[in-house]
Structures are given as C-alpha cells and as structure tokens.
Amino acid sequence: MEKLLEILEDIDPDIDYNTEDRLIDGGCLDSLSILSLVVELEDTFGIEITPVDLVPVNFNSAKALWSMIQRLQKEN
C-alpha cells in the first residue's frame, strides 16, 4: 500500500489519499491521470488492468485501488 500511495502522491501531492474516497467521482483524477496511473500500476505491481477493471469503483480511493491490485495479483 505504501508504494501505491507514493505513486498517487506523484500524480497530485495535494490530495489526501488516505481519506479521499471520490477520486474519480469528485474529479480529483482526470482521464490523463488515470492513464498514467494504470501504466505505473501495471509496471510496479506486475498486473494487467483490463477495460473491465477501468470503472470508477476501482479508482475512487486508494483502498479500492489496493483491493483491485491485490485481486489482480492473485489472478496472475
């Protein structure tokens, strides 16, 4: 989770990723940020994020992102 938070803070250090639960719905992350995030997550965690995973529920919070990462790692 620590590495995920570092990646998120590189995208926008002004967001409190420990408490924010509307990263997508609240407009904190735009489409370009999400694309950058997907590439970084795939490289860092050795996962493949498919279009099926690209839904707001998976990206609205660091906790949701971490759950998706863990699920995808188990599937590989």
N, C-alpha and C positions, 0 to 999 in steps of 0.2 A: 504494500500500500504506500510505503514511503516513496518509492520510485515513481509511482503514479502521481502522487502529489507534486513531486519535483517537475514532472512533465507538464502538469496542468499549470503550475506556477510560472513556467517558462512561457506559456501561452499568454497568460494575463495574471501578473502578480498582485493585482488589486482585488481579486476575488478571494473570499474566504471559502476555500473548497471543503473545509471540514464541516461547514454548516449549510452552505448553499445547496438547495435541492430543486432549483429551477434553472439549471444552466442553459438548457435549450428553451424551455417554455418562457423563461424570463429574459431571453435574448442575450445572455452573458456570452455564449459561444455562437459565432456566426458560421456559415457554411464553410468558409475558408479555414477557420479554426478547427472545425470538425475534421476536415480532410487531413490537415496537418496532424491532428491528434491520432487519427486512425493509423496513419503511416508510422508514427512514432510508437504507438502501442504494439502494432504488429512486429516491428523491428525489436523492440525492447523485450517483449514477453513471448516472442515466438508463436504468435497466434495469427489466425486469419479471420478478419472481420468481414463477413459477407453482407450483402444488401439486406438480408433478413434481420441482421443484428443492428442495422442503422435505423433505429427507432428512438424517439425521444426518451422513452422509459429507461433505456440502457445508458443514456448520456446526461440525464438531468442532475446527477450528483456523483461525487467521487465514489460513494458507497455503491451506487448502481454500476458504475464503470468497473469497479473492482470485482463485483459479483460476476459481471459478464466476462472479464478477463479470466477469472478462476474457472468458470464453466467452460470457456473455450480451451483453456489449457488441459482440462480433464478430457475433453473430446479428442485432443490430438494425441 
